[in-house]
């Protein structure tokens, strides 16, 4: 759908427009939205007009934020306005805005007024990137028990425990809003992508708006991710993955179940605004730069930093823009303490910050009282950076995968074995495990993939890698930067200006950066990638069943649960020792096919609530089982 000219629309404005339609017009809404493609035209006064023949014209007049945030900013000339199909169709074709300001990655002023806008989960950024360019950690993922009701929130960020006050209990209004959000999400899941049109999405947006008014920003953000996923799936957008939508449904349902249970506290509600605390005088040293390019239209850079005590920090510049902004931001001035360094210099240098402001996830703010002085950078072989590479990989990943520690950057020395498909197989030094290096971002115009291909062509090369573990794949690391191993001969030979490291998202490795001894040692073909317990387990069958439900709704799950396929699913899972997964998958298929009867024996509609709980229980068990197998791959 070509609707690039349409401004973002606040969720509550779209929900109100759909709610005002009659039942007859609601049935025509999806077709009307599809008919809006290519009809938008920009006017001289900054408004956007969409014509429906000669008798009706819809005009959108966005406010100062660039988004349509009030109903009177969307008008139609037809006689039925504002309860007309034309107005609702144009609003439904426009992109959704985030939060109160209509999007944005928030500011870094450090004043506590940076809008989080629901983009901090990383779901939209792809390949492990956060759209707000945080420290690579996600907000606490709520995970219900097998019954699908009780959930736990492990918290967020390495700095949260020190800065967050003791949370209070949820209010009755918040519990009611969470219950309404659960009901809307359950109906959307029961409908699936095929039946999850504009009306179903509007009900979910209405519940999300109510959650925002009640002070549940994390739940609102999860609902908006689901709605965007439904839209992308129905439009068959490029890069859309059904697995991402299934994960968004799991996060939404799990969070809503926790909040609706009344047993949660305000920490589970999240924060609508990034809160910065005074950090006093602070010294930070650069580690690397990471390009940020999200699916929601934001681009920029995050520079990863480390303090003398080993704590991680980030300095970010993420704003609306595409690939051009990502490339330019890598060498733009850091909006911190008067812009004394650019991001390229900060990644290889350091700063002494006076009056520093720090968010709970380690993000540095740029308030008016902040001043910064450049410092000499530290080599990766010097403290405090050397501590990142000194900790054994198995120990570091055990803390993340089994002890619930916040995932951060992982450093290790590796030896290149060769290419295996789209990844590079390496072995951690000191008889460590086999790892797979995959591009941190898949965009073809970013140098991640090209740099890894060059590295794969030099088997026997030893190098120092700094990256983010991919917790959804077996023994996989997404490298952000590489450098030479001190004292090794078969290692990288980087230019002096690079200060002993190459940012894989910005710097491009060339032939002269590699030792000649490894240049002709390329393997004749792909090398074995090593054992993959996640791929060998039959859990993919459960995931396929869950994604079938997301795509086709409960009817598709009921069809999949009939005949020999259901028996084969249960038998294979049981033989593999996954009896719990087999039981939950069977319960999901049974609930999907259940058709209750009323007192007179007539068939009635089954409960979407019970189906959603069965789906959620299976999804949460699958996530836990996959996490256990990923943990085993690192040992």
Secondary structure, DSSP 8 states (H G I E B T S, - for coil): ---TTS-EE-HHHHHHHHHTS-HHHHHTHHHHHHTTTT-EEE-TTS-EEEEETTTEEEEE---TTSEE-SGGGEEE-STTTTSSHHHHHHHHHS-B--TTTT-------SSS-EE-TT--SSTTT-TT--TT--SS------EE-TTSS-EE-----TTHHHH-----B--HHHHHHHHHHHHHHHHHHHHHHHH--HHHHHHHHHHHHHHHHTT-HHHHHHHHHHHHHHHHHHHT-TT--HHHHHHHHHHHHHHHHHHHTT--BGGGG--SEE-EEEEEEEEEEEEEEEEEE-TTSEEEEEEEEEETTS-EEEEEEEEE--HHHHHHHTTSB-SSTTT-SBHHHHHTSEEEEEEEEEETTSBEE--TT-EEEEE----TTSTTTHHHHHS-HHHHHHHHHTS-----EEEEEEEEEEEETTEEEEEETTT--EEEE--S---TTSTHHHHHHHHHTSTT-EEEEEEEE-TTSTTEEEEEEEE--TT-SSS----GGGTT-EETTT----GGGS-GGGTT---SS-------HHHHSTHHHHHHHHHHHHHHHHHHHHHHTSTHHHHHHHHHHHHTT-HHHHHHHHHHHHHHH---B-TTS-B----HHHHHHHHHHHHHHHHHHHHHHHHHHT-
